[in-house]
C-alpha cells in the first residue's frame, strides 16, 4: 500500500530543553515558534515481504544513514507481526540542519504515512508520539514535532510529546510572512551535548516562555527570541552583521534555534525591504526564504 503525508517546517525562537531520563515521551522543550508552508512531504510504499527491508531516499537520493527515519520505521515495524519491503521517499523543501525543523518534519510526515501504509490505524496523536520519541532518541530535536503537529504560531508551556506536553495556538499571524536568510547549519546534537550551554538555554528559555505565555504577541515573540539568541552565545559574526543592519531599518530579527539562519515575521508589504537587506548578505537568492505561516498541522495528503 502507498501513502503520503506532509509536515510543515518549523522555526523556534526560544526554548528550554528538558530530558526525562529513560522517558522520551516526557522529554522535550518548552518554547515558542511557528510553522511555515514549506516543509517535508513523505511517500511510503509498503509491500509484503519475507523479511523487512527498508530503502530511504531524500530528494531522490538513496541514503544509507538516515537515523531518525530508521528509528521511526523500527518503532512502527515493532507494532506489526508482518514483514514488509518499505520504500520511504522524503521530499525536503527547507534547508537541512539550519533551524527549520527538517528532521522533525521528516519524522512526523513519515509516521503519519507509515501508519496509513501499514494499516495500523493508530490515532494521529499516537503516531506523532513515535516521531517525537525518534527525534529525542536520535538527539536531533525536542519540540519541533509538537509544533508541526498543531501548526500555526504556538507556545509550548509543558514538555513532552503531543498529547503529553502542553501547547497553545496563538492566532496572531494574519497578514504576516516569515522571512529568513540561511547561512548554513548547526548541529543540534552537539549544541545540546554541552552541559553548560544546555543549562544556560534551559534557564533563560524557561524564564522567557513564562513571560511570553502571559501576553503573547508577534512583537513580543521577536523581542524575546532576540534576547534568547544573544544570551545563548551561539550567534556567529556573519549573522550579527545581518541583525545589526536589520535593526537599523526597524526590523526585529533573530536567529532560528538551532541553525545559522536569521528570521523574522513581518507584514507582507514590508517583506521586499527586508529581502533587500538579506540580499546584501547572501551569496545566492536560494539562501532567502519567504513563506506564509502554515495554519494547519501535519496531515495525510
C-alpha positions as CSV (number, residue, x, y, z in Angstrom):
1,X,0.0,0.0,0.0
2,X,1.1,3.6,-0.6
3,X,0.5,6.7,1.5
4,X,1.8,10.2,1.6
5,X,1.9,12.9,4.3
6,X,3.1,16.5,4.7
7,X,4.6,18.1,7.8
8,X,5.4,21.9,7.8
9,X,8.8,23.2,8.6
10,X,9.1,24.9,12.0
11,X,11.1,27.8,13.3
12,X,11.7,28.1,17.1
13,X,12.5,31.5,18.6
14,X,13.4,30.4,22.1
15,X,13.1,27.2,24.1
16,X,14.0,25.4,27.3
17,X,15.3,21.8,26.9
18,X,14.3,19.1,29.3
19,X,15.3,15.5,29.4
20,X,13.3,12.9,31.4
21,X,15.8,10.1,31.9
22,X,14.6,6.9,30.0
23,X,11.3,8.6,29.1
24,X,11.5,10.2,25.6
25,X,7.7,10.8,25.7
26,X,8.2,13.2,28.6
27,X,11.4,14.8,27.3
28,X,11.1,17.8,25.0
29,X,11.1,21.5,25.4
30,X,9.0,24.5,26.4
31,X,9.3,27.2,23.8
32,X,7.6,29.3,21.2
33,X,7.7,29.2,17.4
34,X,5.7,28.9,14.2
35,X,5.2,26.5,11.3
36,X,5.7,27.5,7.7
37,X,4.1,26.4,4.4
38,X,7.3,24.8,3.2
39,X,8.4,21.5,4.9
40,X,8.7,17.8,4.2
41,X,6.5,15.6,2.1
42,X,7.0,11.8,2.6
43,X,5.7,9.0,0.5
44,X,5.8,5.4,1.8
45,X,5.3,2.2,-0.3
46,X,4.8,-0.9,1.7
47,X,4.8,-4.4,0.1
48,X,4.6,-7.7,1.9
49,X,7.9,-9.5,2.1
50,X,9.6,-12.5,3.7
51,X,11.8,-10.1,5.7
52,X,11.9,-6.5,6.5
53,X,13.8,-4.3,4.0
54,X,13.9,-0.5,4.1
55,X,15.1,2.0,1.5
56,X,15.2,5.7,2.4
57,X,15.5,8.4,-0.3
58,X,15.9,12.1,0.4
59,X,15.1,14.3,-2.6
60,X,15.6,11.3,-4.9
61,X,19.0,10.2,-3.5
62,X,19.3,7.0,-1.6
63,X,20.5,7.5,2.0
64,X,22.4,4.6,3.7
65,X,22.3,6.5,7.0
66,X,19.0,8.2,7.9
67,X,18.9,7.6,11.7
68,X,15.7,9.4,12.5
69,X,13.7,7.9,9.7
70,X,15.1,4.4,10.5
71,X,14.1,4.9,14.2
72,X,10.6,5.8,13.2
73,X,10.4,2.8,10.8
74,X,11.7,0.4,13.5
75,X,9.1,1.6,16.0
76,X,6.3,1.1,13.6
77,X,7.5,-2.4,12.4
78,X,7.7,-3.4,16.1
79,X,3.9,-2.8,16.2
80,X,3.1,-5.4,13.4
81,X,3.6,-9.1,13.0
82,X,4.1,-8.8,9.3
83,X,7.3,-8.2,7.3
84,X,7.5,-5.5,4.6
85,X,9.7,-4.1,1.9
86,X,9.4,-0.4,2.6
87,X,10.4,2.5,0.3
88,X,10.5,5.9,2.0
89,X,10.8,9.0,-0.1
90,X,11.3,12.3,1.6
91,X,10.9,15.5,-0.4
92,X,12.6,18.2,1.7
93,X,11.7,21.7,0.8
94,X,13.6,23.5,3.6
95,X,17.3,23.8,4.4
96,X,18.5,20.8,6.5
97,X,20.1,21.4,9.9
98,X,19.6,25.1,9.7
99,X,16.8,25.7,12.2
100,X,13.7,24.9,10.0
101,X,12.8,21.7,11.8
102,X,13.6,19.4,8.8
103,X,14.3,16.3,10.9
104,X,11.0,16.8,12.9
105,X,9.1,17.3,9.7
106,X,10.6,14.2,8.2
107,X,9.9,12.1,11.2
108,X,6.3,13.3,11.6
109,X,5.3,13.0,7.9
110,X,6.9,9.6,7.9
111,X,5.0,8.5,11.0
112,X,1.7,9.6,9.5
113,X,2.4,8.0,6.1
114,X,3.6,4.7,7.7
115,X,0.6,4.4,9.9
116,X,-1.6,4.6,6.8
117,X,0.5,2.4,4.6
118,X,0.8,-0.4,7.1
119,X,-2.9,-0.1,8.0
120,X,-2.1,0.2,11.8
121,X,-4.9,2.7,12.4
122,X,-3.1,4.4,15.3
123,X,-4.7,7.7,16.3
124,X,-2.7,10.5,14.7
125,X,-1.6,11.7,18.1
126,X,0.0,8.3,18.9
127,X,1.7,8.2,15.5
128,X,3.1,11.7,16.2
129,X,4.4,10.5,19.6
130,X,6.5,7.9,17.8
131,X,8.0,10.7,15.7
132,X,8.7,12.7,18.8
133,X,10.5,9.8,20.5
134,X,12.6,9.2,17.4
135,X,13.8,12.8,17.5
136,X,14.6,12.7,21.2
137,X,16.4,9.3,20.9
138,X,18.5,10.5,17.9
139,X,19.3,13.8,19.5
140,X,18.0,15.9,16.6
141,X,15.3,17.9,18.3
142,X,13.0,18.3,21.2
143,X,9.9,20.4,20.3
144,X,9.6,20.5,16.5
145,X,7.3,17.5,16.3
146,X,4.8,19.1,18.7
147,X,5.0,22.4,16.8
148,X,4.5,20.8,13.4
149,X,1.7,18.6,14.7
150,X,-0.5,21.5,15.6
151,X,0.7,24.1,13.1
152,X,0.4,27.9,13.3
153,X,2.1,30.2,15.8
154,X,2.4,28.5,19.2
155,X,3.8,28.4,22.7
156,X,4.7,25.2,24.4
157,X,4.3,25.5,28.1
158,X,5.0,22.0,29.3
159,X,7.5,19.5,27.8
160,X,6.6,16.2,26.2
161,X,5.3,14.6,23.1
162,X,1.9,15.6,21.5
163,X,-0.8,14.7,23.9
164,X,1.6,14.9,26.9
165,X,3.2,18.3,26.6
166,X,1.1,21.4,26.7
167,X,0.9,23.6,23.6
168,X,-1.3,26.6,22.9
169,X,-2.0,28.1,19.5
170,X,-1.8,31.9,19.1
171,X,-3.9,33.3,16.3
172,X,-2.0,36.5,15.6
173,X,-0.3,35.9,12.2
174,X,-2.8,37.3,9.7
175,X,-1.0,39.4,7.1
176,X,2.4,38.3,8.3
177,X,5.0,36.3,6.4
178,X,8.2,34.5,7.6
179,X,11.3,36.0,6.0
180,X,14.6,34.0,6.6
181,X,18.2,34.1,5.4
182,X,20.0,30.8,5.8
183,X,23.8,30.8,6.2
184,X,24.1,27.1,7.0
185,X,23.6,24.6,9.8
186,X,24.5,23.9,13.3
187,X,24.4,20.5,15.0
188,X,21.5,20.4,17.5
189,X,23.1,17.2,18.9
190,X,26.5,18.9,19.5
191,X,24.9,22.1,21.0
192,X,22.7,20.2,23.4
193,X,25.5,17.9,24.4
194,X,27.4,20.8,26.0
195,X,26.1,20.8,29.6
196,X,27.0,24.5,30.2
197,X,25.2,25.6,27.0
198,X,22.2,23.4,27.8
199,X,21.9,24.8,31.3
200,X,22.1,28.3,30.0
201,X,19.4,27.7,27.4
202,X,17.2,26.0,30.0
203,X,17.3,28.8,32.5
204,X,16.9,31.6,30.0
205,X,14.4,29.8,27.9
206,X,12.1,28.9,30.8
207,X,12.0,32.5,32.0
208,X,11.1,33.8,28.6
209,X,8.4,31.2,27.9
210,X,6.7,32.1,31.2
211,X,6.8,35.8,30.3
212,X,5.6,35.2,26.8
213,X,2.7,32.9,27.8
214,X,1.2,35.7,29.8
215,X,0.7,38.2,26.9
216,X,1.7,36.5,23.7
217,X,2.1,38.6,20.5
218,X,4.3,38.7,17.4
219,X,6.2,41.7,18.6
220,X,7.0,40.2,22.0
221,X,7.9,36.9,20.4
222,X,10.5,38.6,18.2
223,X,11.9,40.7,21.0
224,X,12.3,37.6,23.3
225,X,13.7,35.5,20.5
226,X,16.4,38.1,20.0
227,X,17.1,38.2,23.8
228,X,17.4,34.4,23.8
229,X,19.7,34.2,20.8
230,X,22.1,36.8,22.3
231,X,22.1,35.1,25.7
232,X,22.8,31.7,24.0
233,X,26.2,32.8,22.8
234,X,25.5,30.9,19.5
235,X,25.2,33.8,17.0
236,X,28.1,33.8,14.5
237,X,29.6,37.0,13.4
238,X,28.1,36.7,9.9
239,X,24.6,36.7,11.4
240,X,25.4,39.5,13.8
241,X,26.1,41.8,10.8
242,X,22.7,40.9,9.3
243,X,20.9,41.5,12.6
244,X,22.6,44.9,13.1
245,X,21.6,46.1,9.6
246,X,18.0,44.9,10.1
247,X,17.9,46.7,13.5
248,X,18.9,50.0,11.8
249,X,16.0,49.6,9.3
250,X,13.5,48.9,12.1
251,X,13.2,45.1,11.8
252,X,13.5,42.9,14.8
253,X,15.1,39.7,13.6
254,X,16.7,36.8,15.5
255,X,18.5,33.5,14.9
256,X,16.5,30.3,14.4
257,X,17.0,27.7,17.0
258,X,19.2,25.9,16.2
259,X,20.8,27.0,12.9
260,X,22.7,29.7,11.2
261,X,19.5,31.4,10.0
262,X,18.2,34.9,10.5
263,X,14.4,35.1,10.7
264,X,11.5,37.4,11.4
265,X,7.8,37.7,11.0
266,X,6.9,40.9,9.1
267,X,3.9,42.4,7.3
268,X,3.5,41.3,3.7
269,X,4.1,44.8,2.5
270,X,7.4,45.1,4.4
271,X,8.8,41.9,3.0
272,X,10.6,43.4,0.0
273,X,12.6,45.9,2.1
274,X,13.9,43.2,4.4
275,X,14.6,40.9,1.4
276,X,16.8,43.7,0.0
277,X,18.8,43.8,3.2
278,X,19.2,40.0,3.2
279,X,20.4,40.1,-0.4
280,X,23.4,42.2,0.7
281,X,24.5,39.3,3.0
282,X,23.6,36.4,0.7
283,X,25.8,34.7,-1.9
284,X,22.7,33.3,-3.8
285,X,19.0,34.0,-4.0
286,X,18.4,30.5,-2.7
287,X,19.6,31.5,0.7
288,X,16.5,33.7,1.2
289,X,13.2,32.1,2.0
290,X,9.8,33.9,2.2
291,X,6.9,31.7,3.3
292,X,3.5,32.0,4.8
293,X,2.7,30.7,8.3
294,X,1.2,27.3,7.9
295,X,-2.1,27.3,9.8
296,X,-2.6,23.6,9.5
297,X,-0.6,20.9,11.2
298,X,0.9,17.7,9.7
299,X,-1.5,15.6,7.7
300,X,-2.0,12.9,5.1
301,X,-2.2,14.1,1.5
